[in-house]
């Protein structure tokens, strides 16, 4: 019997469209002899839909087609199964799923919000749990964890938008302790959304104004000199890890931009007939310019691999994460930049460079999700005893008030 995999994607996120590309790529590469693939698309207004048509990229060019031809559903637990039920009358069950596979990017989905819902209803799911997802999405929390693990990072400061609006001079004074140029980032976005570089205070102010549009927390970091950006993926959980090949990402800009990742190198279109399979000629994150494998000396390569695994374990990550690094190419000094709990295109190209194809990557991720679920349910999370039994006989709430008065 095939395993029913519910692939969840989309959501209320500035990376909504990136998630669609990643999910369609993955669904097209899953082993259809082992899995029944059930697409679950979350619209930007948080409505959930399912239907085979959602495997076709052309549908997303006219979102009215989704409401017309697919089913608006909710996911919940019912009589031993995890079911997708129609929201509209008649509220019949459309299908059930065995495991959820979130392929989502950005706030409100990748950041633990979706994972929390899945964990609360008890369904097995692929990828990091709530805690690792939260820390992996919020760069401020992430840096605190990585600092505690004594991993190498660039100098930085962070602040809230409210503090900046109340006293911008104080914030600018804090930033002045850093060395220009600096890079300004919203703390919880991905795909380089809202990120810019400033060479002086005038540009800094403009960059902060831009970043505040996307987040309440802002990070300002020193830019690494003689910069070489490299990425590596780690597969596993807290018990076992393996590393992919290392890529050097190439950009004409001072950092890898949204256009570099998803537009500039991916001018083709994802194609597919009506309700048909997706065939990709635009590869999303896989289309970005890169050198793979990266040209690194043996010592630097080993340091990147070691720090990547340490970061993965420090965050308690699971599944397939991509960890991004900044290297001062003259000094051969390595700095960890950030971890991506659900990377664009699931970083399949990094594994492909080690002769591990995308289908195998997806299979490994699902198997890890099953193992994580078994570990999770093996732990004690509640007690069979009911401390409220006999509560009424002891006077209920009134009895508690009497007990409190005696303690005073």
Secondary structure, DSSP 8 states (H G I E B T S, - for coil): --EEEEEEEE-SSTTHHHHHHHHHHHHHHS-TTTEEEEEEEE-TTS-EEE-GGGG-GGGGGSTHHHHHHSEEEEEEEETTEEEEEESSSS--EEEEESEEEE---STTTTTTHHHHHHHHHT-EESS--HHHHHHHH-HHHHHHHHHHTT-----EEEEEHHHHHH-HHHHHHHHTTS-SSEEEEESS--TTTT-EEESSHHHHHHHHHHHHTT-SEEEEEE--TTEEEEEEEEEE-SS-EEEEEEEEE--SSSS--HIIIIITT--S-EE--TT---EESS-GGGGS-EEES----HHHHHHHHHHHHHHHHHHT--EEEEEEEEEETTTTEEEEEEEETT-GGGGHHHHHTTT--HHHHHHHHHHHHHHHHHHHHHS--S-S--TTTTTGGGTHHHHHHHHHHHH-
